[in-house]
Amino acid sequence: MRLLVLGTAAGGGVPQWNCACRGCAAARAEPTWRRRHASIAVEAGGGRWFVVNATPDIGEQIEECGELHPGPGRRDTPVAGVILTDAELDHTLGLPRLREASGVRVVATATVRAALSRGLRLDRVLAPYTALSWTTLPEHAPEPLDGGPLEVQGIRVSGKRPRYAVDEDVDAGDAWVVALRIRDARDGKVVVYAPALAAWPDELDGVLRGADCVFVDGTFWDDEEPRRTGCSTRTSTEMGHLPITGPNGTEERLAALPAERRLYTHLNNTNPLIDPSDEGHRRLAAAGIEVASERTVIEL
């Protein structure tokens, strides 16, 4: 299995356009601090790639990866579609940026599709430009993706709704946020991508323990970070993101996984880990954990 790390930041990216915090100010002066919105691409065989989450940066992310460039025909593209883990704006606003395509394949849970179709009215807005072709993301068992060697499955991790969908007539327990499990039937390799975790349920733990590579929510370093830095009046957990450190942190659980690669992604602009020299990088490395770097190619 071959993966491309397209982005590693939480909503707003680093720097965020209206933020002058230490991290954003440093990112404006030093390119190594910059991070685009969190996303990966996975090779689906035959030169085709699926992008996981369509971020506002999707155009630039495609341009930065030669494997995703169009050709040989003028309108040929290796991007076969998009798989969504949720309906948050920072994971879906890239869909309108793909409107030049003759059609856009979107794999998502029924809950996410309903939010985007009814809440954002994406089908109606994009209809004059392109057609969204929806495929339901399986949840109960993995299913082949687009007839190729990859099998995909969504693992429910949160009932957190996007703000624009708080009044949607959908049961709170529905699959608003999932972790994505991708298995390559050719060699059995498994990657799990979980950029937003409000909890660490038993089903997710079992899936993570059977994975060769895992990406986990690293939005905040500790639970008080949002309140301490002034970006929210809520804690990390209250915002729907388990912190890395602390009593309810994910660090020890991630370190205990047998995966070959264990990575944090989806970093907020207040997270000290956006500083490449921060001591947190060494602490995590000592536990066998990486902070995902953009434009990294992972081969399993």
C-alpha positions as CSV (number, residue, x, y, z in Angstrom):
1,M,0.0,0.0,0.0
2,R,1.2,3.5,-0.9
3,L,0.2,6.6,1.0
4,L,0.9,10.3,0.5
5,V,0.6,12.7,3.4
6,L,-1.1,15.8,1.9
7,G,-1.7,17.9,5.0
8,T,-1.4,17.7,8.8
9,A,-3.2,20.7,10.3
10,A,-6.5,21.2,12.0
11,G,-9.1,23.8,10.8
12,G,-7.6,27.0,9.6
13,G,-4.2,25.5,8.8
14,V,-0.9,27.0,10.0
15,P,-0.8,29.9,9.7
16,Q,-4.4,30.7,10.1
17,W,-5.3,33.8,8.1
18,N,-6.7,35.9,11.0
19,C,-4.4,34.7,13.8
20,A,-1.2,36.3,15.2
21,C,-0.5,33.7,17.8
22,R,3.1,32.6,18.3
23,G,2.7,29.6,16.0
24,C,1.0,31.4,13.2
25,A,3.5,34.3,13.4
26,A,6.4,31.9,13.2
27,A,4.9,30.1,10.3
28,R,4.7,33.3,8.3
29,A,8.4,33.9,8.8
30,E,9.6,30.2,8.6
31,P,8.2,27.8,6.0
32,T,9.1,24.7,8.0
33,W,6.3,25.7,10.5
34,R,3.6,25.8,7.8
35,R,1.0,23.1,7.6
36,R,-2.0,22.5,5.3
37,H,-5.3,21.0,6.3
38,A,-5.1,17.3,7.3
39,S,-5.4,14.8,4.5
40,I,-3.8,11.7,2.9
41,A,-4.1,10.0,-0.5
42,V,-4.1,6.3,-0.9
43,E,-3.2,4.4,-4.1
44,A,-6.0,2.3,-5.3
45,G,-4.2,0.4,-8.1
46,G,-3.9,1.1,-11.8
47,G,-2.5,4.5,-11.2
48,R,-5.6,5.7,-9.4
49,W,-5.7,7.5,-6.1
50,F,-8.4,8.3,-3.5
51,V,-8.0,11.4,-1.4
52,V,-9.1,11.1,2.2
53,N,-11.0,14.3,3.1
54,A,-11.4,17.2,0.6
55,T,-9.8,20.2,2.4
56,P,-9.8,23.8,1.3
57,D,-6.1,23.2,0.3
58,I,-6.9,20.3,-2.1
59,G,-5.8,22.1,-5.2
60,E,-2.4,23.0,-3.8
61,Q,-2.0,19.6,-2.2
62,I,-2.6,17.9,-5.6
63,E,-0.1,20.3,-7.3
64,E,2.6,19.5,-4.7
65,C,2.4,15.7,-5.4
66,G,3.5,14.6,-8.8
67,E,1.6,11.3,-8.5
68,L,-1.6,13.2,-8.5
69,H,-0.9,15.4,-11.5
70,P,-3.2,15.1,-14.6
71,G,-2.2,13.4,-17.8
72,P,-1.4,12.0,-20.2
73,G,-4.6,13.3,-21.7
74,R,-5.5,16.9,-21.2
75,R,-8.3,16.1,-18.7
76,D,-7.1,12.7,-17.4
77,T,-6.5,12.6,-13.7
78,P,-5.3,9.9,-11.3
79,V,-7.6,11.2,-8.6
80,A,-10.4,8.7,-8.6
81,G,-12.5,10.1,-5.8
82,V,-12.7,11.4,-2.2
83,I,-13.4,9.5,1.0
84,L,-14.8,11.5,3.9
85,T,-14.4,10.8,7.6
86,D,-16.9,13.5,8.6
87,A,-18.9,16.5,7.3
88,E,-16.7,19.3,8.9
89,L,-16.0,22.2,6.7
90,D,-12.2,21.8,6.9
91,H,-12.7,18.2,5.4
92,T,-15.3,19.0,2.8
93,L,-14.8,22.6,1.4
94,G,-12.4,21.1,-1.2
95,L,-15.3,19.4,-3.0
96,P,-16.3,22.7,-4.9
97,R,-12.7,23.1,-5.9
98,L,-13.0,19.8,-7.9
99,R,-15.9,21.2,-9.9
100,E,-13.9,21.2,-13.2
101,A,-14.1,17.4,-13.2
102,S,-16.8,15.7,-15.3
103,G,-17.9,14.0,-12.1
104,V,-16.6,13.6,-8.5
105,R,-16.9,10.3,-6.7
106,V,-17.5,10.7,-3.0
107,V,-17.4,7.9,-0.4
108,A,-19.1,8.8,2.9
109,T,-21.6,7.6,5.5
110,A,-25.3,8.2,4.9
111,T,-25.2,10.7,7.8
112,V,-22.3,12.7,6.2
113,R,-24.0,12.7,2.8
114,A,-27.3,14.0,4.3
115,A,-25.4,16.8,6.1
116,L,-23.6,17.9,2.9
117,S,-26.7,17.6,0.7
118,R,-29.2,19.2,3.0
119,G,-27.1,21.4,5.2
120,L,-24.6,22.7,2.6
121,R,-26.8,21.8,-0.4
122,L,-23.6,20.7,-2.2
123,D,-25.5,18.6,-4.8
124,R,-27.6,21.6,-5.8
125,V,-24.8,24.1,-5.8
126,L,-22.4,21.9,-7.8
127,A,-25.0,20.6,-10.3
128,P,-24.4,23.3,-12.9
129,Y,-20.6,22.4,-12.8
130,T,-20.3,18.7,-12.1
131,A,-22.1,15.7,-10.7
132,L,-21.4,14.3,-7.2
133,S,-21.5,10.5,-7.4
134,W,-22.2,9.1,-3.9
135,T,-21.0,5.7,-2.5
136,T,-22.0,4.7,1.0
137,L,-19.0,4.0,3.2
138,P,-19.5,0.6,4.8
139,E,-19.4,0.4,8.5
140,H,-20.2,-3.2,9.6
141,A,-17.6,-4.9,7.5
142,P,-14.9,-3.8,5.0
143,E,-15.9,-3.7,1.3
144,P,-13.8,-3.4,-1.9
145,L,-13.3,0.2,-3.1
146,D,-14.2,0.8,-6.7
147,G,-13.6,-2.8,-7.7
148,G,-9.9,-2.6,-6.8
149,P,-7.6,-4.2,-4.3
150,L,-8.4,-1.8,-1.4
151,E,-11.1,-2.6,1.1
152,V,-12.6,0.3,3.2
153,Q,-14.6,0.5,6.4
154,G,-15.8,3.4,8.6
155,I,-15.5,2.9,12.4
156,R,-17.8,5.2,14.4
157,V,-15.9,7.4,16.9
158,S,-18.1,10.4,17.6
159,G,-21.6,11.9,17.3
160,K,-20.1,15.4,17.0
161,R,-22.0,17.4,14.4
162,P,-20.6,20.3,12.3
163,R,-22.1,23.6,13.6
164,Y,-24.1,24.0,10.4
165,A,-25.9,20.7,11.0
166,V,-26.9,21.0,14.7
167,D,-30.6,21.1,13.7
168,E,-30.4,18.2,11.2
169,D,-33.1,15.6,11.8
170,V,-30.6,12.7,12.2
171,D,-30.3,10.6,15.4
172,A,-27.4,11.8,17.5
173,G,-25.8,8.3,17.5
174,D,-25.4,8.2,13.7
175,A,-22.0,8.2,12.1
176,W,-21.1,11.9,12.2
177,V,-17.4,11.1,12.6
178,V,-15.6,7.9,11.7
179,A,-12.1,6.5,11.6
180,L,-11.2,5.1,8.2
181,R,-9.8,1.5,8.0
182,I,-8.2,0.7,4.6
183,R,-6.9,-2.8,3.9
184,D,-4.9,-3.9,0.8
185,A,-6.2,-7.3,-0.2
186,R,-2.9,-8.0,-2.1
187,D,-0.8,-8.2,1.0
188,G,-3.1,-7.7,3.9
189,K,-1.6,-4.4,5.0
190,V,-3.9,-2.1,7.0
191,V,-3.9,1.7,7.6
192,V,-6.3,3.4,10.0
193,Y,-6.8,7.2,9.6
194,A,-8.5,8.9,12.6
195,P,-8.0,12.7,12.4
196,A,-10.8,13.5,14.9
197,L,-11.3,11.5,18.1
198,A,-13.7,12.4,20.8
199,A,-13.3,9.0,22.3
200,W,-11.3,5.8,22.0
201,P,-14.0,3.1,21.8
202,D,-13.3,-0.6,22.1
203,E,-14.1,-1.2,18.4
204,L,-11.6,1.4,17.3
205,D,-9.0,0.0,19.7
206,G,-9.4,-3.5,18.2
207,V,-9.0,-2.0,14.7
208,L,-6.0,0.0,15.6
209,R,-4.3,-3.1,17.1
210,G,-4.6,-4.9,13.8
211,A,-3.2,-2.0,11.7
212,D,0.3,-1.6,10.2
213,C,0.1,2.2,10.1
214,V,-2.1,4.5,12.2
215,F,-2.8,8.2,12.0
216,V,-4.5,9.6,15.2
217,D,-5.9,13.0,16.2
218,G,-3.2,15.2,17.6
219,T,-5.2,18.5,17.5
220,F,-4.1,19.6,21.0
221,W,-1.2,18.7,23.2
222,D,-3.1,18.8,26.5
223,D,-6.7,19.2,27.5
224,E,-6.4,22.8,28.8
225,E,-4.6,24.1,25.6
226,P,-7.7,25.7,24.0
227,R,-8.6,27.6,27.1
228,R,-5.0,28.5,28.0
229,T,-4.3,29.9,24.5
230,G,-7.6,31.7,24.2
231,C,-8.8,29.9,21.1
232,S,-11.8,28.5,22.9
233,T,-13.6,28.5,26.3
234,R,-13.8,24.7,26.1
235,T,-11.3,22.1,26.8
236,S,-9.9,19.8,24.1
237,T,-12.1,17.0,25.1
238,E,-15.2,19.2,25.2
239,M,-14.3,20.3,21.6
240,G,-14.4,16.7,20.5
241,H,-10.6,16.0,20.4
242,L,-8.8,13.8,22.8
243,P,-5.6,15.5,23.8
244,I,-2.2,13.9,23.3
245,T,-1.1,14.1,27.0
246,G,-2.8,14.1,30.4
247,P,-5.2,11.8,32.2
248,N,-7.4,11.3,29.1
249,G,-4.6,11.6,26.6
250,T,-3.8,9.3,23.8
251,E,0.0,9.1,24.0
252,E,0.3,5.9,26.0
253,R,-2.4,4.1,24.1
254,L,-0.9,5.1,20.8
255,A,2.6,4.0,22.0
256,A,1.2,0.6,23.0
257,L,-0.1,-0.2,19.5
258,P,2.0,-2.8,17.5
259,A,1.8,-0.8,14.3
260,E,4.9,-0.2,12.3
261,R,4.1,3.5,11.9
262,R,2.2,5.5,14.5
263,L,1.6,9.2,13.7
264,Y,-0.2,12.2,15.0
265,T,-1.9,14.5,12.6
266,H,-4.5,17.3,12.5
267,L,-2.4,19.7,14.7
268,N,-4.0,23.0,15.8
269,N,-2.1,26.2,15.3
270,T,-1.7,26.4,19.1
271,N,-0.1,23.0,19.5
272,P,3.5,23.3,20.5
273,L,4.3,20.4,18.1
274,I,4.1,22.8,15.1
275,D,7.5,24.0,16.2
276,P,9.9,21.5,14.6
277,S,12.3,22.0,17.5
278,D,9.8,21.5,20.3
279,E,10.8,19.0,23.0
280,G,7.5,17.2,22.5
281,H,8.9,15.7,19.2
282,R,11.7,14.0,21.1
283,R,9.3,12.8,23.8
284,L,7.0,11.2,21.3
285,A,9.9,9.8,19.3
286,A,11.2,8.0,22.4
287,A,7.8,6.3,22.5
288,G,8.0,5.3,18.9
289,I,5.5,8.0,17.8
290,E,5.9,10.4,14.9
291,V,4.3,13.7,14.1
292,A,3.2,13.4,10.5
293,S,5.2,15.5,8.0
294,E,3.6,16.8,4.8
295,R,4.7,15.4,1.4
296,T,5.8,12.2,3.1
297,V,5.4,9.0,1.1
298,I,4.6,5.9,3.2
299,E,4.9,2.4,1.7
300,L,3.7,-0.6,3.6
